[in-house]
C-alpha cells in the first residue's frame, strides 16, 4: 500500500487528502508487522508529524507483509519512525471503557466473546472473560464506575453505548436495554442509549426502544455483497432494502440513526449505489470502517482492488460526495479505524480523538 512516508505525501498531492490521513488509513488496512504474543493490540498513538494529537487505535499484529513495523514502542514505515505508541494492551473482550474524554461509556454487557460472530470479526478468535450481566450486575458495575469516573459521578455521562453481537432476538435486546436504562437512572445518568445491532428491526420494537428514553440506533450493515458468506445469520437476513426500511422506521419513531459499513469488502460501484439509498434515513455520520484482516485467511474476503491504498481514497471521496451535503461529519473518537482523522473533504476535523 505504502512503502514510505513520501508515498503518502505524493498521494496527498494527487488526491487532495491529508498525508497523515492517508498513512493512518494504510496502517489500519495493513496492520503491524510485530510479534509480541497477541493477535490484536489496542493503544494510544502519536504521529511524529503531529506530536500533540493523541489517537486511539486497535490493530492486527503479526502481519508479515505490512510495511509498518513495530519496534519496541516505535512504528516504522520504510525503516523510518512515523509514530510512537503507549498505553498498549491486548485487545481482548472487556466489560466497558470510556471514550470522548469520559463523556461516553461503551458497555460490552452481553458476553461479547460468546458471539458466534461474522467471519471477519476477531471476537471468535479469542478467549476472554466477559460474562453476561443481569440487572443486579449492571447496577453493581455502574456503582464501580461512579467511584472511578473522573467527573465524580455519572450525571455528566452523555451516552452509554451497548456494543455487543450476542442478542439473537429483538425482545432479548429490548429487555437488556431496559435494564441498562434502569441502572443508568439509579445512578443519575439521563444520557442517551446507543445500541449497535442488527436485531432491532420491527416497527413495534423500534417504538419500544424509543420509549426507553433518548435512543440512538447504529444498524450493523457491514457489507452489501456476500452477506450469507461473511455475516452471521441475524445480519445476513437483512437485505439493503430492508436496512433502509429499518432506519426509516427508526427515524419516524424519533430515534437517531446511522449504520456501520466496512470499506474493502464490496466493489466501489456496488457500495456507492447502495449507500445512496441510506443518506435520507441517516441522522448522524455513519461508522465507515477500514477492513482489517486478522489472519491470512481473512484476506480472501477483500474486494478486487482493496489491497491498493487508492481503493480507500476513492471510497472516501465517494462518501464525501454523498454525505457532505447533509452537514453530518465524522468524529474521530467514535471510530477505531475510520477513513477520516484530520480532515473531511477540504474541512479540518476538530475535537477529541480518544
Buried (B, 14 or more C-beta within 10 A) or exposed (E): BBEBBEBBBEBBEEBEBBBBBBBBBBBBBBBBBBEEEBBBBBBBBBBBBBEEBBBBBBBBBBBEEBBBBBEEEBBBBBEEEBBBBEEBEBBBBBBBBBBBEBBBBBBBBBBBBBBEBBBBBBBBEBEBEBEEBEBEBBBEBBEEBBEEBEEEEBEBBBBBBBBBBBBEEBEEBBEBBBBBBBBBEBBEBEBBBBBBBBBBBEBEBBBBBBEBBBBBBBBBBBBBBBBEEBBBEBBBBBEBEEBBBBBBBBBEBEBBBBBBBBBBBBBBEBBBEBBEEBBEBBBBBBBBBBBBBBEEEBBEBBBEEBBEBEBBBBBBBBBBEBBBEEEBBBBBBBBBBBBBBBBBBEEEBEEBBB
